[in-house]
Amino acid sequence: MFNAPARFRRLLGGNASAQRTWLEERSWRWAGVCVLVIVIGGGLYGATLGLWRDGWQAVFTAIKFPLLVFLTCGGNAALNGCLGQLLGSGMGFRQTTLAILMSFSVTAMVLAAIAPIMLFLLWNTPSLAAGNGIGGHNVTLLAHVGVIAFAGIIGVRRLFRLVVVTSGSAAVARRVLFGWLAGALLLGTQLAWVLRPFIGSPGLAVEFFRPDPLHGNFFQAVWRAIHHLL
Amino acid sequence: MNDEPPALPPRNSFEYVRMDEPPTTWSVISALLKQPGKVVCELLEGRAATVLGALSLVAVVALGLYGLVVGSLEGGAQYGIAPAKIVGGSAVAALICLPSLFVFLCLNGADVRLRDVVSLLMASICLTAVLLVSLAPIAWIFSQSTDSVAFMACLHIVLWLVALGFGLRLLSKSAIIAWSGASSRLGVWACIYVLVCLQMMTAMRPIVGASPTLLPTEKQFFLAHWMHILGGSLEPGRD
């Protein structure tokens, strides 16, 4: 019998053998539940991300945060499937996508669980109206980067265990995961750039997208920053 | 309750056996990704014409699709020019390198037939093309976000090298299976192939950006061309 809460307990507990059996199911119900968890968990956390700047920014980021996850997952689905099969993960396109969705849903659950702590942090952060906008922005940015990285690492560790079971080799799992992460990093950073703002700079307006969202890219911005430093 | 699934069978993705069913385009591509040994076996000892046809078709379509993404930086006529140059350039580069691949395999004492070498090279090109298509969403989102030809050219080169690495790995493994030990000189051939492809891109420039002429009016080696490109700024033009 399909029991979603029990499955999520096993997913969080890292029961890779059970997860492998879920990958073989032909029904899309489990994938639907994972999507729902990402929407709710990612949305909740996204709201805490934007709340420092403005209530509307919280709403916008609550929509954009899960959207970023789905666009990254969808955009890399073909690449992840190809790499998984080529490197011997033992998973096809459908199983690869589901495994990555499960990993993101673990991350979303961790983020949702941390959301109250981030709200507490927000309560203690200098507000925009208090005149220390840059300080508040920097605290918010650094704290959220740290928390998202932490939740992401937990999701990846769960995925690693699963790939070890499906491939039968830790070395293969490392190679597969490296390929998937490289793809996610490349596409995810650029999609995050396109979907900006998430926190909202103190000096800029609150808006869903910047007026020219497709102008420039993340890596060029980093390149310019290094160039200016030198 | 013990819900442990049964142990996995030992995995050998390069098992040299025939395909279970009559090859179709989809089954050939699926096998190329999951069990390339089956595709190699069919090419060397089985339904070679059907499999080669499927590989060629997919390679042309996939390279054409990736060409569309490459052309999307400039748009307009580049939507047609870039795919044509990529498909044509890949075919010419393969033809240029085919004799050397044949000779390098023969130098190892392998009993090779030209038909088999063509087949394996096509399998390698097809795998590279399929991987390029799977990387296309990444290239597309960047091409919509920048107008820096230098940045996009670098990105396309990196993505192409990643895909090519898998293609050459397949060729090397196939050579080991088909003609044992024949891969020892393939490293040298792979370097030559990469150099030929890079020079082909230079000879067919511009593929990423636009130009008043279809082909370059001045001859240049790819190193000089790349120094010239990278000498310019990576900053987008309208920043």
Contacts between the chains, C-beta under 8 A, distances in Angstrom:
chain1	res1	chain2	res2	distance
A	17	B	3	7.4
A	17	B	4	5.3
A	17	B	5	5.7
A	18	B	3	5.9
A	20	B	5	5.8
A	21	B	3	7.1
A	21	B	5	5.1
A	75	B	137	4.0
A	75	B	138	7.0
A	75	B	141	7.1
A	76	B	137	7.0
A	76	B	138	7.5
A	78	B	133	6.9
A	78	B	134	3.9
A	78	B	137	7.5
A	79	B	131	7.7
A	79	B	134	4.0
A	79	B	135	5.7
A	79	B	137	7.6
A	79	B	138	7.4
A	81	B	33	7.9
A	81	B	134	7.4
A	82	B	33	5.9
A	82	B	130	6.5
A	82	B	131	5.7
A	82	B	134	4.5
A	83	B	134	7.9
A	85	B	33	4.0
A	85	B	34	4.8
A	86	B	33	5.8
A	86	B	127	7.9
A	86	B	131	7.9
A	86	B	166	5.8
A	88	B	11	6.2
A	88	B	13	5.2
A	90	B	8	7.0
A	90	B	11	6.5
A	92	B	34	7.6
A	165	B	8	7.8
A	166	B	8	7.4
A	167	B	11	7.2
A	168	B	8	5.2
A	168	B	10	7.6
A	168	B	11	6.0
A	183	B	135	7.8
A	183	B	138	6.9
A	186	B	138	5.3
A	187	B	137	6.6
A	187	B	138	4.8
A	187	B	141	6.5
A	190	B	138	7.6
A	190	B	141	5.2
A	190	B	142	5.9
A	190	B	145	6.4
A	191	B	141	6.5
A	193	B	145	7.0
A	194	B	141	6.9
A	194	B	145	6.4
A	214	B	144	5.0
A	214	B	145	4.9
A	215	B	145	6.9
A	215	B	236	7.5
A	215	B	238	7.4
A	215	B	239	8.0
A	216	B	145	6.4
A	216	B	146	6.6
A	216	B	236	5.9
A	216	B	239	6.6
A	217	B	142	5.9
A	217	B	145	4.5
A	217	B	146	5.2
A	217	B	151	7.5
A	219	B	151	7.5
A	220	B	146	6.5
A	220	B	148	6.8
A	220	B	151	6.3
A	220	B	234	6.3
A	220	B	235	6.8
A	220	B	236	6.4
A	223	B	234	5.7
A	224	B	235	6.9
